[in-house]
Amino acid sequence: MSIATYLDRFLDPLADAFTPEFARKVADIRVDAELQAYVDKLASKASNGTITETESAEYKALIDAADLVSVLQIKARRYLAESSA
């Protein structure tokens, strides 16, 4: 089973607590420019093989956080689509 599938199952109870307002806020989450620039820098260093161990751990944590938010956003958009139907 993929990590996304585990996250999806793990987050089901949270999705059950969505309200339209909260679901819209989750669906609209965006990374600020400063954080995105840092992620891009780490991604570049990872691609070039110049990333340090500490940076690699930070990069992995940021990717894991992005995965979590992405799954929540999918659930929020699904909730909003189903509640408007």
PyMOL Python script that loads the backbone (N, CA, C, O; Angstrom):
from pymol import cmd

cmd.read_pdbstr("""\
ATOM      1  N   MET A   1       0.845  -1.172   0.000  1.00  0.00           N
ATOM      2  CA  MET A   1       0.000   0.000   0.000  1.00  0.00           C
ATOM      3  C   MET A   1       0.896   1.243   0.000  1.00  0.00           C
ATOM      4  O   MET A   1       1.918   1.263   0.686  1.00  0.00           O
ATOM      5  N   SER A   2       0.531   2.261  -0.750  1.00  0.00           N
ATOM      6  CA  SER A   2       1.347   3.467  -0.843  1.00  0.00           C
ATOM      7  C   SER A   2       1.151   4.366   0.375  1.00  0.00           C
ATOM      8  O   SER A   2       0.173   4.238   1.112  1.00  0.00           O
ATOM      9  N   ILE A   3       2.100   5.275   0.568  1.00  0.00           N
ATOM     10  CA  ILE A   3       1.996   6.230   1.670  1.00  0.00           C
ATOM     11  C   ILE A   3       0.738   7.076   1.519  1.00  0.00           C
ATOM     12  O   ILE A   3       0.056   7.362   2.503  1.00  0.00           O
ATOM     13  N   ALA A   4       0.428   7.476   0.285  1.00  0.00           N
ATOM     14  CA  ALA A   4      -0.785   8.276   0.060  1.00  0.00           C
ATOM     15  C   ALA A   4      -2.032   7.520   0.493  1.00  0.00           C
ATOM     16  O   ALA A   4      -2.958   8.110   1.051  1.00  0.00           O
ATOM     17  N   THR A   5      -2.059   6.224   0.240  1.00  0.00           N
ATOM     18  CA  THR A   5      -3.205   5.407   0.643  1.00  0.00           C
ATOM     19  C   THR A   5      -3.302   5.333   2.164  1.00  0.00           C
ATOM     20  O   THR A   5      -4.391   5.437   2.729  1.00  0.00           O
ATOM     21  N   TYR A   6      -2.162   5.153   2.821  1.00  0.00           N
ATOM     22  CA  TYR A   6      -2.162   5.144   4.287  1.00  0.00           C
ATOM     23  C   TYR A   6      -2.626   6.492   4.833  1.00  0.00           C
ATOM     24  O   TYR A   6      -3.439   6.544   5.756  1.00  0.00           O
ATOM     25  N   LEU A   7      -2.114   7.571   4.268  1.00  0.00           N
ATOM     26  CA  LEU A   7      -2.538   8.902   4.706  1.00  0.00           C
ATOM     27  C   LEU A   7      -4.034   9.092   4.495  1.00  0.00           C
ATOM     28  O   LEU A   7      -4.729   9.627   5.359  1.00  0.00           O
ATOM     29  N   ASP A   8      -4.516   8.656   3.352  1.00  0.00           N
ATOM     30  CA  ASP A   8      -5.938   8.782   3.042  1.00  0.00           C
ATOM     31  C   ASP A   8      -6.771   8.091   4.115  1.00  0.00           C
ATOM     32  O   ASP A   8      -7.733   8.666   4.623  1.00  0.00           O
ATOM     33  N   ARG A   9      -6.408   6.876   4.454  1.00  0.00           N
ATOM     34  CA  ARG A   9      -7.154   6.124   5.471  1.00  0.00           C
ATOM     35  C   ARG A   9      -6.997   6.748   6.846  1.00  0.00           C
ATOM     36  O   ARG A   9      -7.959   6.826   7.610  1.00  0.00           O
ATOM     37  N   PHE A  10      -5.789   7.192   7.164  1.00  0.00           N
ATOM     38  CA  PHE A  10      -5.496   7.786   8.460  1.00  0.00           C
ATOM     39  C   PHE A  10      -6.293   9.067   8.679  1.00  0.00           C
ATOM     40  O   PHE A  10      -6.703   9.369   9.800  1.00  0.00           O
ATOM     41  N   LEU A  11      -6.508   9.814   7.605  1.00  0.00           N
ATOM     42  CA  LEU A  11      -7.168  11.112   7.717  1.00  0.00           C
ATOM     43  C   LEU A  11      -8.678  11.061   7.517  1.00  0.00           C
ATOM     44  O   LEU A  11      -9.342  12.095   7.598  1.00  0.00           O
ATOM     45  N   ASP A  12      -9.228   9.892   7.261  1.00  0.00           N
ATOM     46  CA  ASP A  12     -10.680   9.769   7.091  1.00  0.00           C
ATOM     47  C   ASP A  12     -11.472  10.367   8.261  1.00  0.00           C
ATOM     48  O   ASP A  12     -12.433  11.097   8.017  1.00  0.00           O
ATOM     49  N   PRO A  13     -11.110  10.089   9.517  1.00  0.00           N
ATOM     50  CA  PRO A  13     -11.884  10.672  10.615  1.00  0.00           C
ATOM     51  C   PRO A  13     -11.874  12.198  10.609  1.00  0.00           C
ATOM     52  O   PRO A  13     -12.875  12.823  10.962  1.00  0.00           O
ATOM     53  N   LEU A  14     -10.770  12.797  10.218  1.00  0.00           N
ATOM     54  CA  LEU A  14     -10.721  14.250  10.141  1.00  0.00           C
ATOM     55  C   LEU A  14     -11.650  14.762   9.050  1.00  0.00           C
ATOM     56  O   LEU A  14     -12.349  15.758   9.239  1.00  0.00           O
ATOM     57  N   ALA A  15     -11.657  14.090   7.926  1.00  0.00           N
ATOM     58  CA  ALA A  15     -12.535  14.499   6.825  1.00  0.00           C
ATOM     59  C   ALA A  15     -14.000  14.400   7.225  1.00  0.00           C
ATOM     60  O   ALA A  15     -14.830  15.173   6.747  1.00  0.00           O
ATOM     61  N   ASP A  16     -14.315  13.460   8.093  1.00  0.00           N
ATOM     62  CA  ASP A  16     -15.700  13.328   8.565  1.00  0.00           C
ATOM     63  C   ASP A  16     -16.141  14.543   9.379  1.00  0.00           C
ATOM     64  O   ASP A  16     -17.338  14.771   9.554  1.00  0.00           O
ATOM     65  N   ALA A  17     -15.181  15.322   9.876  1.00  0.00           N
ATOM     66  CA  ALA A  17     -15.493  16.498  10.694  1.00  0.00           C
ATOM     67  C   ALA A  17     -15.530  17.793   9.876  1.00  0.00           C
ATOM     68  O   ALA A  17     -15.714  18.871  10.443  1.00  0.00           O
ATOM     69  N   PHE A  18     -15.356  17.702   8.557  1.00  0.00           N
ATOM     70  CA  PHE A  18     -15.372  18.909   7.720  1.00  0.00           C
ATOM     71  C   PHE A  18     -16.711  19.628   7.814  1.00  0.00           C
ATOM     72  O   PHE A  18     -17.775  19.014   7.896  1.00  0.00           O
ATOM     73  N   THR A  19     -16.615  20.931   7.798  1.00  0.00           N
ATOM     74  CA  THR A  19     -17.760  21.798   7.559  1.00  0.00           C
ATOM     75  C   THR A  19     -17.454  22.484   6.230  1.00  0.00           C
ATOM     76  O   THR A  19     -16.302  22.475   5.798  1.00  0.00           O
ATOM     77  N   PRO A  20     -18.433  23.072   5.576  1.00  0.00           N
ATOM     78  CA  PRO A  20     -18.130  23.750   4.311  1.00  0.00           C
ATOM     79  C   PRO A  20     -17.050  24.827   4.463  1.00  0.00           C
ATOM     80  O   PRO A  20     -16.166  24.939   3.615  1.00  0.00           O
ATOM     81  N   GLU A  21     -17.117  25.611   5.527  1.00  0.00           N
ATOM     82  CA  GLU A  21     -16.128  26.685   5.726  1.00  0.00           C
ATOM     83  C   GLU A  21     -14.718  26.112   5.913  1.00  0.00           C
ATOM     84  O   GLU A  21     -13.764  26.582   5.293  1.00  0.00           O
ATOM     85  N   PHE A  22     -14.595  25.094   6.771  1.00  0.00           N
ATOM     86  CA  PHE A  22     -13.288  24.500   7.027  1.00  0.00           C
ATOM     87  C   PHE A  22     -12.748  23.810   5.770  1.00  0.00           C
ATOM     88  O   PHE A  22     -11.559  23.913   5.467  1.00  0.00           O
ATOM     89  N   ALA A  23     -13.610  23.117   5.051  1.00  0.00           N
ATOM     90  CA  ALA A  23     -13.181  22.434   3.827  1.00  0.00           C
ATOM     91  C   ALA A  23     -12.658  23.440   2.803  1.00  0.00           C
ATOM     92  O   ALA A  23     -11.659  23.181   2.131  1.00  0.00           O
ATOM     93  N   ARG A  24     -13.322  24.574   2.686  1.00  0.00           N
ATOM     94  CA  ARG A  24     -12.842  25.614   1.752  1.00  0.00           C
ATOM     95  C   ARG A  24     -11.472  26.138   2.172  1.00  0.00           C
ATOM     96  O   ARG A  24     -10.603  26.352   1.327  1.00  0.00           O
ATOM     97  N   LYS A  25     -11.278  26.343   3.470  1.00  0.00           N
ATOM     98  CA  LYS A  25      -9.980  26.817   3.957  1.00  0.00           C
ATOM     99  C   LYS A  25      -8.881  25.788   3.675  1.00  0.00           C
ATOM    100  O   LYS A  25      -7.782  26.151   3.256  1.00  0.00           O
ATOM    101  N   VAL A  26      -9.171  24.531   3.900  1.00  0.00           N
ATOM    102  CA  VAL A  26      -8.187  23.479   3.629  1.00  0.00           C
ATOM    103  C   VAL A  26      -7.884  23.416   2.135  1.00  0.00           C
ATOM    104  O   VAL A  26      -6.723  23.316   1.738  1.00  0.00           O
ATOM    105  N   ALA A  27      -8.912  23.474   1.318  1.00  0.00           N
ATOM    106  CA  ALA A  27      -8.726  23.397  -0.137  1.00  0.00           C
ATOM    107  C   ALA A  27      -7.893  24.563  -0.661  1.00  0.00           C
ATOM    108  O   ALA A  27      -7.216  24.435  -1.682  1.00  0.00           O
ATOM    109  N   ASP A  28      -7.941  25.695   0.034  1.00  0.00           N
ATOM    110  CA  ASP A  28      -7.242  26.900  -0.422  1.00  0.00           C
ATOM    111  C   ASP A  28      -5.846  27.082   0.166  1.00  0.00           C
ATOM    112  O   ASP A  28      -5.206  28.101  -0.092  1.00  0.00           O
ATOM    113  N   ILE A  29      -5.362  26.128   0.945  1.00  0.00           N
ATOM    114  CA  ILE A  29      -4.027  26.254   1.542  1.00  0.00           C
ATOM    115  C   ILE A  29      -2.981  26.372   0.434  1.00  0.00           C
ATOM    116  O   ILE A  29      -2.967  25.595  -0.520  1.00  0.00           O
ATOM    117  N   ARG A  30      -2.112  27.362   0.591  1.00  0.00           N
ATOM    118  CA  ARG A  30      -1.008  27.571  -0.347  1.00  0.00           C
ATOM    119  C   ARG A  30       0.272  27.820   0.447  1.00  0.00           C
ATOM    120  O   ARG A  30       0.229  28.396   1.534  1.00  0.00           O
ATOM    121  N   VAL A  31       1.380  27.399  -0.082  1.00  0.00           N
ATOM    122  CA  VAL A  31       2.677  27.636   0.541  1.00  0.00           C
ATOM    123  C   VAL A  31       3.085  29.080   0.265  1.00  0.00           C
ATOM    124  O   VAL A  31       2.935  29.574  -0.852  1.00  0.00           O
ATOM    125  N   ASP A  32       3.602  29.748   1.289  1.00  0.00           N
ATOM    126  CA  ASP A  32       4.053  31.122   1.063  1.00  0.00           C
ATOM    127  C   ASP A  32       5.342  31.119   0.235  1.00  0.00           C
ATOM    128  O   ASP A  32       6.044  30.111   0.158  1.00  0.00           O
ATOM    129  N   ALA A  33       5.632  32.251  -0.371  1.00  0.00           N
ATOM    130  CA  ALA A  33       6.747  32.366  -1.313  1.00  0.00           C
ATOM    131  C   ALA A  33       8.091  32.036  -0.673  1.00  0.00           C
ATOM    132  O   ALA A  33       8.936  31.399  -1.302  1.00  0.00           O
ATOM    133  N   GLU A  34       8.294  32.456   0.552  1.00  0.00           N
ATOM    134  CA  GLU A  34       9.567  32.199   1.229  1.00  0.00           C
ATOM    135  C   GLU A  34       9.794  30.701   1.440  1.00  0.00           C
ATOM    136  O   GLU A  34      10.883  30.188   1.179  1.00  0.00           O
ATOM    137  N   LEU A  35       8.756  30.005   1.916  1.00  0.00           N
ATOM    138  CA  LEU A  35       8.884  28.568   2.121  1.00  0.00           C
ATOM    139  C   LEU A  35       9.066  27.836   0.796  1.00  0.00           C
ATOM    140  O   LEU A  35       9.865  26.905   0.706  1.00  0.00           O
ATOM    141  N   GLN A  36       8.328  28.251  -0.233  1.00  0.00           N
ATOM    142  CA  GLN A  36       8.471  27.614  -1.541  1.00  0.00           C
ATOM    143  C   GLN A  36       9.882  27.789  -2.088  1.00  0.00           C
ATOM    144  O   GLN A  36      10.439  26.865  -2.682  1.00  0.00           O
ATOM    145  N   ALA A  37      10.458  28.964  -1.893  1.00  0.00           N
ATOM    146  CA  ALA A  37      11.832  29.210  -2.347  1.00  0.00           C
ATOM    147  C   ALA A  37      12.810  28.294  -1.617  1.00  0.00           C
ATOM    148  O   ALA A  37      13.762  27.795  -2.217  1.00  0.00           O
ATOM    149  N   TYR A  38      12.580  28.075  -0.332  1.00  0.00           N
ATOM    150  CA  TYR A  38      13.452  27.190   0.444  1.00  0.00           C
ATOM    151  C   TYR A  38      13.321  25.739  -0.035  1.00  0.00           C
ATOM    152  O   TYR A  38      14.320  25.036  -0.187  1.00  0.00           O
ATOM    153  N   VAL A  39      12.096  25.307  -0.266  1.00  0.00           N
ATOM    154  CA  VAL A  39      11.873  23.952  -0.782  1.00  0.00           C
ATOM    155  C   VAL A  39      12.551  23.796  -2.143  1.00  0.00           C
ATOM    156  O   VAL A  39      13.190  22.778  -2.408  1.00  0.00           O
ATOM    157  N   ASP A  40      12.411  24.793  -2.993  1.00  0.00           N
ATOM    158  CA  ASP A  40      13.051  24.749  -4.313  1.00  0.00           C
ATOM    159  C   ASP A  40      14.571  24.668  -4.189  1.00  0.00           C
ATOM    160  O   ASP A  40      15.222  23.944  -4.941  1.00  0.00           O
ATOM    161  N   LYS A  41      15.130  25.412  -3.241  1.00  0.00           N
ATOM    162  CA  LYS A  41      16.583  25.378  -3.010  1.00  0.00           C
ATOM    163  C   LYS A  41      17.014  23.982  -2.573  1.00  0.00           C
ATOM    164  O   LYS A  41      17.998  23.446  -3.084  1.00  0.00           O
ATOM    165  N   LEU A  42      16.281  23.393  -1.631  1.00  0.00           N
ATOM    166  CA  LEU A  42      16.617  22.048  -1.175  1.00  0.00           C
ATOM    167  C   LEU A  42      16.460  21.026  -2.297  1.00  0.00           C
ATOM    168  O   LEU A  42      17.274  20.111  -2.423  1.00  0.00           O
ATOM    169  N   ALA A  43      15.427  21.176  -3.102  1.00  0.00           N
ATOM    170  CA  ALA A  43      15.212  20.260  -4.227  1.00  0.00           C
ATOM    171  C   ALA A  43      16.376  20.340  -5.201  1.00  0.00           C
ATOM    172  O   ALA A  43      16.842  19.317  -5.702  1.00  0.00           O
ATOM    173  N   SER A  44      16.841  21.544  -5.469  1.00  0.00           N
ATOM    174  CA  SER A  44      17.971  21.735  -6.370  1.00  0.00           C
ATOM    175  C   SER A  44      19.230  21.089  -5.804  1.00  0.00           C
ATOM    176  O   SER A  44      19.969  20.413  -6.520  1.00  0.00           O
ATOM    177  N   LYS A  45      19.462  21.303  -4.521  1.00  0.00           N
ATOM    178  CA  LYS A  45      20.634  20.698  -3.882  1.00  0.00           C
ATOM    179  C   LYS A  45      20.536  19.167  -3.895  1.00  0.00           C
ATOM    180  O   LYS A  45      21.536  18.479  -4.096  1.00  0.00           O
ATOM    181  N   ALA A  46      19.341  18.648  -3.681  1.00  0.00           N
ATOM    182  CA  ALA A  46      19.153  17.195  -3.711  1.00  0.00           C
ATOM    183  C   ALA A  46      19.440  16.659  -5.108  1.00  0.00           C
ATOM    184  O   ALA A  46      20.085  15.622  -5.259  1.00  0.00           O
ATOM    185  N   SER A  47      18.968  17.353  -6.113  1.00  0.00           N
ATOM    186  CA  SER A  47      19.199  16.933  -7.497  1.00  0.00           C
ATOM    187  C   SER A  47      20.671  16.992  -7.877  1.00  0.00           C
ATOM    188  O   SER A  47      21.165  16.160  -8.638  1.00  0.00           O
ATOM    189  N   ASN A  48      21.363  17.991  -7.334  1.00  0.00           N
ATOM    190  CA  ASN A  48      22.777  18.171  -7.650  1.00  0.00           C
ATOM    191  C   ASN A  48      23.701  17.319  -6.785  1.00  0.00           C
ATOM    192  O   ASN A  48      24.903  17.247  -7.040  1.00  0.00           O
ATOM    193  N   GLY A  49      23.139  16.676  -5.764  1.00  0.00           N
ATOM    194  CA  GLY A  49      23.960  15.862  -4.868  1.00  0.00           C
ATOM    195  C   GLY A  49      24.766  16.684  -3.879  1.00  0.00           C
ATOM    196  O   GLY A  49      25.766  16.206  -3.343  1.00  0.00           O
ATOM    197  N   THR A  50      24.336  17.927  -3.630  1.00  0.00           N
ATOM    198  CA  THR A  50      25.075  18.794  -2.708  1.00  0.00           C
ATOM    199  C   THR A  50      24.321  19.049  -1.404  1.00  0.00           C
ATOM    200  O   THR A  50      24.712  19.911  -0.617  1.00  0.00           O
ATOM    201  N   ILE A  51      23.254  18.310  -1.179  1.00  0.00           N
ATOM    202  CA  ILE A  51      22.433  18.517   0.018  1.00  0.00           C
ATOM    203  C   ILE A  51      23.123  17.877   1.225  1.00  0.00           C
ATOM    204  O   ILE A  51      23.667  16.777   1.124  1.00  0.00           O
ATOM    205  N   THR A  52      23.097  18.571   2.364  1.00  0.00           N
ATOM    206  CA  THR A  52      23.686  18.033   3.585  1.00  0.00           C
ATOM    207  C   THR A  52      22.691  17.066   4.241  1.00  0.00           C
ATOM    208  O   THR A  52      21.525  16.995   3.853  1.00  0.00           O
ATOM    209  N   GLU A  53      23.173  16.330   5.233  1.00  0.00           N
ATOM    210  CA  GLU A  53      22.281  15.407   5.957  1.00  0.00           C
ATOM    211  C   GLU A  53      21.144  16.161   6.638  1.00  0.00           C
ATOM    212  O   GLU A  53      19.991  15.733   6.598  1.00  0.00           O
ATOM    213  N   THR A  54      21.478  17.274   7.257  1.00  0.00           N
ATOM    214  CA  THR A  54      20.458  18.085   7.941  1.00  0.00           C
ATOM    215  C   THR A  54      19.439  18.616   6.940  1.00  0.00           C
ATOM    216  O   THR A  54      18.234  18.549   7.181  1.00  0.00           O
ATOM    217  N   GLU A  55      19.921  19.141   5.824  1.00  0.00           N
ATOM    218  CA  GLU A  55      19.023  19.657   4.793  1.00  0.00           C
ATOM    219  C   GLU A  55      18.160  18.537   4.215  1.00  0.00           C
ATOM    220  O   GLU A  55      16.981  18.739   3.926  1.00  0.00           O
ATOM    221  N   SER A  56      18.750  17.368   4.050  1.00  0.00           N
ATOM    222  CA  SER A  56      18.001  16.223   3.525  1.00  0.00           C
ATOM    223  C   SER A  56      16.857  15.846   4.460  1.00  0.00           C
ATOM    224  O   SER A  56      15.756  15.537   4.006  1.00  0.00           O
ATOM    225  N   ALA A  57      17.115  15.870   5.756  1.00  0.00           N
ATOM    226  CA  ALA A  57      16.068  15.560   6.736  1.00  0.00           C
ATOM    227  C   ALA A  57      14.967  16.624   6.682  1.00  0.00           C
ATOM    228  O   ALA A  57      13.781  16.298   6.744  1.00  0.00           O
ATOM    229  N   GLU A  58      15.363  17.896   6.566  1.00  0.00           N
ATOM    230  CA  GLU A  58      14.378  18.974   6.450  1.00  0.00           C
ATOM    231  C   GLU A  58      13.547  18.822   5.183  1.00  0.00           C
ATOM    232  O   GLU A  58      12.327  18.985   5.201  1.00  0.00           O
ATOM    233  N   TYR A  59      14.218  18.512   4.095  1.00  0.00           N
ATOM    234  CA  TYR A  59      13.540  18.342   2.810  1.00  0.00           C
ATOM    235  C   TYR A  59      12.523  17.209   2.891  1.00  0.00           C
ATOM    236  O   TYR A  59      11.393  17.348   2.423  1.00  0.00           O
ATOM    237  N   LYS A  60      12.926  16.089   3.486  1.00  0.00           N
ATOM    238  CA  LYS A  60      12.003  14.960   3.632  1.00  0.00           C
ATOM    239  C   LYS A  60      10.797  15.360   4.484  1.00  0.00           C
ATOM    240  O   LYS A  60       9.663  15.009   4.159  1.00  0.00           O
ATOM    241  N   ALA A  61      11.040  16.089   5.566  1.00  0.00           N
ATOM    242  CA  ALA A  61       9.936  16.530   6.432  1.00  0.00           C
ATOM    243  C   ALA A  61       8.994  17.462   5.679  1.00  0.00           C
ATOM    244  O   ALA A  61       7.777  17.373   5.839  1.00  0.00           O
ATOM    245  N   LEU A  62       9.541  18.344   4.869  1.00  0.00           N
ATOM    246  CA  LEU A  62       8.711  19.252   4.083  1.00  0.00           C
ATOM    247  C   LEU A  62       7.891  18.498   3.039  1.00  0.00           C
ATOM    248  O   LEU A  62       6.724  18.822   2.816  1.00  0.00           O
ATOM    249  N   ILE A  63       8.481  17.512   2.408  1.00  0.00           N
ATOM    250  CA  ILE A  63       7.762  16.697   1.432  1.00  0.00           C
ATOM    251  C   ILE A  63       6.655  15.906   2.124  1.00  0.00           C
ATOM    252  O   ILE A  63       5.543  15.801   1.606  1.00  0.00           O
ATOM    253  N   ASP A  64       6.962  15.350   3.295  1.00  0.00           N
ATOM    254  CA  ASP A  64       5.938  14.624   4.057  1.00  0.00           C
ATOM    255  C   ASP A  64       4.779  15.543   4.436  1.00  0.00           C
ATOM    256  O   ASP A  64       3.616  15.151   4.349  1.00  0.00           O
ATOM    257  N   ALA A  65       5.098  16.758   4.855  1.00  0.00           N
ATOM    258  CA  ALA A  65       4.049  17.728   5.204  1.00  0.00           C
ATOM    259  C   ALA A  65       3.215  18.080   3.979  1.00  0.00           C
ATOM    260  O   ALA A  65       1.992  18.190   4.066  1.00  0.00           O
ATOM    261  N   ALA A  66       3.873  18.257   2.843  1.00  0.00           N
ATOM    262  CA  ALA A  66       3.147  18.570   1.604  1.00  0.00           C
ATOM    263  C   ALA A  66       2.220  17.423   1.214  1.00  0.00           C
ATOM    264  O   ALA A  66       1.100  17.654   0.759  1.00  0.00           O
ATOM    265  N   ASP A  67       2.688  16.184   1.392  1.00  0.00           N
ATOM    266  CA  ASP A  67       1.842  15.014   1.108  1.00  0.00           C
ATOM    267  C   ASP A  67       0.601  15.015   1.996  1.00  0.00           C
ATOM    268  O   ASP A  67      -0.507  14.757   1.528  1.00  0.00           O
ATOM    269  N   LEU A  68       0.794  15.304   3.268  1.00  0.00           N
ATOM    270  CA  LEU A  68      -0.320  15.344   4.211  1.00  0.00           C
ATOM    271  C   LEU A  68      -1.338  16.403   3.808  1.00  0.00           C
ATOM    272  O   LEU A  68      -2.539  16.138   3.773  1.00  0.00           O
ATOM    273  N   VAL A  69      -0.856  17.595   3.506  1.00  0.00           N
ATOM    274  CA  VAL A  69      -1.749  18.681   3.099  1.00  0.00           C
ATOM    275  C   VAL A  69      -2.457  18.323   1.800  1.00  0.00           C
ATOM    276  O   VAL A  69      -3.645  18.607   1.649  1.00  0.00           O
ATOM    277  N   SER A  70      -1.747  17.704   0.861  1.00  0.00           N
ATOM    278  CA  SER A  70      -2.355  17.327  -0.418  1.00  0.00           C
ATOM    279  C   SER A  70      -3.508  16.352  -0.230  1.00  0.00           C
ATOM    280  O   SER A  70      -4.560  16.496  -0.853  1.00  0.00           O
ATOM    281  N   VAL A  71      -3.307  15.367   0.626  1.00  0.00           N
ATOM    282  CA  VAL A  71      -4.387  14.402   0.882  1.00  0.00           C
ATOM    283  C   VAL A  71      -5.573  15.106   1.534  1.00  0.00           C
ATOM    284  O   VAL A  71      -6.723  14.842   1.181  1.00  0.00           O
ATOM    285  N   LEU A  72      -5.300  15.995   2.480  1.00  0.00           N
ATOM    286  CA  LEU A  72      -6.393  16.750   3.111  1.00  0.00           C
ATOM    287  C   LEU A  72      -7.126  17.618   2.095  1.00  0.00           C
ATOM    288  O   LEU A  72      -8.349  17.746   2.148  1.00  0.00           O
ATOM    289  N   GLN A  73      -6.380  18.210   1.174  1.00  0.00           N
ATOM    290  CA  GLN A  73      -7.023  19.038   0.156  1.00  0.00           C
ATOM    291  C   GLN A  73      -7.903  18.200  -0.767  1.00  0.00           C
ATOM    292  O   GLN A  73      -8.992  18.635  -1.142  1.00  0.00           O
ATOM    293  N   ILE A  74      -7.455  17.031  -1.129  1.00  0.00           N
ATOM    294  CA  ILE A  74      -8.277  16.138  -1.957  1.00  0.00           C
ATOM    295  C   ILE A  74      -9.574  15.819  -1.226  1.00  0.00           C
ATOM    296  O   ILE A  74     -10.656  15.866  -1.811  1.00  0.00           O
ATOM    297  N   LYS A  75      -9.455  15.494   0.056  1.00  0.00           N
ATOM    298  CA  LYS A  75     -10.642  15.175   0.847  1.00  0.00           C
ATOM    299  C   LYS A  75     -11.569  16.392   0.954  1.00  0.00           C
ATOM    300  O   LYS A  75     -12.789  16.253   0.869  1.00  0.00           O
ATOM    301  N   ALA A  76     -10.992  17.574   1.138  1.00  0.00           N
ATOM    302  CA  ALA A  76     -11.796  18.789   1.259  1.00  0.00           C
ATOM    303  C   ALA A  76     -12.524  19.070  -0.053  1.00  0.00           C
ATOM    304  O   ALA A  76     -13.708  19.406  -0.046  1.00  0.00           O
ATOM    305  N   ARG A  77     -11.829  18.936  -1.165  1.00  0.00           N
ATOM    306  CA  ARG A  77     -12.469  19.196  -2.464  1.00  0.00           C
ATOM    307  C   ARG A  77     -13.553  18.162  -2.750  1.00  0.00           C
ATOM    308  O   ARG A  77     -14.598  18.495  -3.309  1.00  0.00           O
ATOM    309  N   ARG A  78     -13.313  16.926  -2.374  1.00  0.00           N
ATOM    310  CA  ARG A  78     -14.330  15.875  -2.549  1.00  0.00           C
ATOM    311  C   ARG A  78     -15.556  16.200  -1.698  1.00  0.00           C
ATOM    312  O   ARG A  78     -16.689  16.079  -2.164  1.00  0.00           O
ATOM    313  N   TYR A  79     -15.326  16.612  -0.450  1.00  0.00           N
ATOM    314  CA  TYR A  79     -16.424  16.986   0.431  1.00  0.00           C
ATOM    315  C   TYR A  79     -17.240  18.122  -0.166  1.00  0.00           C
ATOM    316  O   TYR A  79     -18.469  18.065  -0.190  1.00  0.00           O
ATOM    317  N   LEU A  80     -16.552  19.155  -0.649  1.00  0.00           N
ATOM    318  CA  LEU A  80     -17.244  20.304  -1.216  1.00  0.00           C
ATOM    319  C   LEU A  80     -18.033  19.920  -2.471  1.00  0.00           C
ATOM    320  O   LEU A  80     -19.151  20.392  -2.674  1.00  0.00           O
ATOM    321  N   ALA A  81     -17.453  19.071  -3.302  1.00  0.00           N
ATOM    322  CA  ALA A  81     -18.151  18.636  -4.519  1.00  0.00           C
ATOM    323  C   ALA A  81     -19.391  17.824  -4.161  1.00  0.00           C
ATOM    324  O   ALA A  81     -20.447  18.000  -4.768  1.00  0.00           O
ATOM    325  N   GLU A  82     -19.266  16.947  -3.192  1.00  0.00           N
ATOM    326  CA  GLU A  82     -20.399  16.102  -2.803  1.00  0.00           C
ATOM    327  C   GLU A  82     -21.470  16.906  -2.069  1.00  0.00           C
ATOM    328  O   GLU A  82     -22.658  16.617  -2.211  1.00  0.00           O
ATOM    329  N   SER A  83     -21.070  17.909  -1.289  1.00  0.00           N
ATOM    330  CA  SER A  83     -22.059  18.683  -0.540  1.00  0.00           C
ATOM    331  C   SER A  83     -22.790  19.683  -1.439  1.00  0.00           C
ATOM    332  O   SER A  83     -23.881  20.138  -1.096  1.00  0.00           O
ATOM    333  N   SER A  84     -22.203  20.023  -2.575  1.00  0.00           N
ATOM    334  CA  SER A  84     -22.895  20.939  -3.489  1.00  0.00           C
ATOM    335  C   SER A  84     -23.752  20.198  -4.501  1.00  0.00           C
ATOM    336  O   SER A  84     -24.544  20.812  -5.217  1.00  0.00           O
ATOM    337  N   ALA A  85     -23.598  18.887  -4.562  1.00  0.00           N
ATOM    338  CA  ALA A  85     -24.377  18.091  -5.531  1.00  0.00           C
ATOM    339  C   ALA A  85     -25.788  17.799  -5.038  1.00  0.00           C
ATOM    340  O   ALA A  85     -26.563  17.144  -5.736  1.00  0.00           O
TER     341      ALA A  85
END
""", "prot")
cmd.dss("prot")
cmd.show_as("cartoon", "prot")
cmd.util.cbc("prot")
cmd.orient("prot")
